Amino acid sequence: MMSAIIVFIVQLAYVPILTLRTIMMVKGLKERAAFMGLLEGIVYVVALGLVFSDLSNYYNMIAYALGFAAGLYVGAIIEEKLAIGYVTFEVNIPNRNQELIDRLRELGFSVSTSAVEGMTSTRYQLDCTARRDREKEFIRVVTEYEPAAFIVSFEPRSFKGGYITKAMKRRREKYLKKKNAEQV
């Protein structure tokens, strides 16, 4: 019975590592993904070793499956909390809402606007990009100013230029100045 508990705990650790490794690969974080892959391999071999050491122990097999399921849940929670990367929003609203646009910009969101042709009228589209950890905040602000807004979000794989790129460059320059000052 003790080995089943160990198998469950090992699986509970393995699957979130697997989840994070996959996310880091998709986001292009190769070095971090490789390190997570190393951890994943070690934990995986330990778990399988315990299960295969006694194939007549059904508790280990059940613990393996339950640990995998619980690990998926934990991995999803961790991924949601980390919110690595960026998200792009397309917001469709019936009228140009300058108050909303100003508020989003005031909060540091990039906002580009355009008039678009809807089914029966001209509507306005806001194209915005933000860090993923600000997605709920963005939706809350838009909903506050435009309760009937149609909001679509998706994750960009890469981007070049624009507000986000300039802001990242400024943050990097600030970081390097701080780092150089600390070394002096």
N, C-alpha and C positions, 0 to 999 in steps of 0.2 A: 504493500500500500504506500509506503514511503517513496518508493521509486516512481509511482504514478504521480505523486505530488511534485516530485522533482521534474518529471517530464512536463507536467502542466506549466510549471514556473518557467522552464526553459523555453517552451513554446510561446509563452506569454511575452518573453523577451525577444524571441526570434522574429516573430511576425512584424512587430513595429519596426525593427531594424530593416527587415525586407521592404516594408512600406517606405521608410525614409530613403533607403538606397534607390528605390525605383523613382521616387520624386526627384532626388538629386540628379539622377541620370537624365530624366526628362528636362530638367531645368538647366542642363549643361554643366553641372558642378562635378566635373570628372574626378578630381582628387578626393573630394568628400565621398562620392559614390564608391570609389575604389576602397576607401577605408571602411565604409559601412559594409561593403561586400566581404571584406576580410572578417569583420565581426560576425556577419551573417553566416559565413561558411563554418566558422568555429562553433557557433551555437547550434547550427543545423546538424553537424556531425555528432555533437554531444547528445542531442535529443534522439537522433536516429540510433545511435549506439545503445542508448538505454532501452529503446523499444525493441531493437533487434536482438538484444542480449537474452531476451526471454519471450519468444513469440507465443508462448502459452499464457502469458500474463495479459489478459484482456483489459485490465485496469489501465495499463500503460498505453494501450492503443486508444482507449476511450479518452484518457487524459491528453494524449497527443492531439486528438481531434478537437476536444473542448478547449485546450490551450490555443490551438490555431484560431478557432472562432473568436475567443476572447481577445487574442492578440490582434486580430483584424479590427475589432472594435476600438481597442486602445490605440492602435496605429492611426486609425481615422481621426480620433480625438487629437492626437499629437500633431498630425498633419494640419488639422484645422487651426490649432493654436499657433503653430509656427507660421502658417500662411506665407510660404516662401514665394517670391516672385511678384508679378504685377497682374492687374486685371484691367481690361478695357470695357467701358460701358457705352452703350448706345441708348440714349434716353429720348423717347419720342413724346412730345407734349403738344397740346392743341395751339398754344399761342407762345410767342416769345416772352419768356418770364425773366426779365433783366434782374429782378431781385434774387431769383434762384441762381442765375449765372454768377452774379456778384458774390453771393454767399459761398458758392463752391470755390470760386477763385480765392476768396478771403481765407478759406480753410486750407488752401494749398493744392487743390485739385486742378489739373489741367482741363480746360474747357474750350472746345471749338464748337461753333454753332453754324447751322445752315438751315435754310428753308427747304423743305422736302415736299413732294407731292403725295398727299394721302389719297385714300379712296374717294373722298368727297370734298376735300379741302386742302389748303396748304397747311402744313404742320411744321414744327420746328424740331430739329434733331440736335442733341448735344452729344458730342464725342468726347469722352473723358478717359484718362488713364490714371491709375493710382496703385499704390502698393496693396497687395492682397489683404494685408492686415487692417486695411481701412475700408473694405468692401461694405460691411454692415453700416458703418458711419455714413458712407456715401448714400446708400439706399435710404437710410433714415432721413437725411437732409432733403433729398429729392422728394420723398414722400410727404415730408412736412410742408414743402412749398407747392408740390403738384401731386395731390393724392391719387389722381387717375393716370399718372405717368406710366408709360410702357417702358420697362427697363430690361435690357438684355446685357448680360456680362459674359465675357470670354477671356481666356488667358492668351496673351500674345506670346509667341515663341521668341521673337526678337523684334527690335525696333531700332531706328536710326534717327538722330536729330530730334528737334522739338524740345518742349519744356522738360520732360522727364530726363532726357540725356544731359541737358545743361545742368539740371539740379544734381544729377549724379556726379558730374564732373566737378561742380563746386564742392560737393561733400568730400570727394576724393582729395581735392586740393587742400581743403581745410584739414583733413585727416593727416596728409603728408606734412603740412606745416606744423601741426601739433606734434607729430612724431619726431620731426627734425628738431624742434625746440626742446623736446624731452631728452634727446641724445646729447645736446650741448651742455 
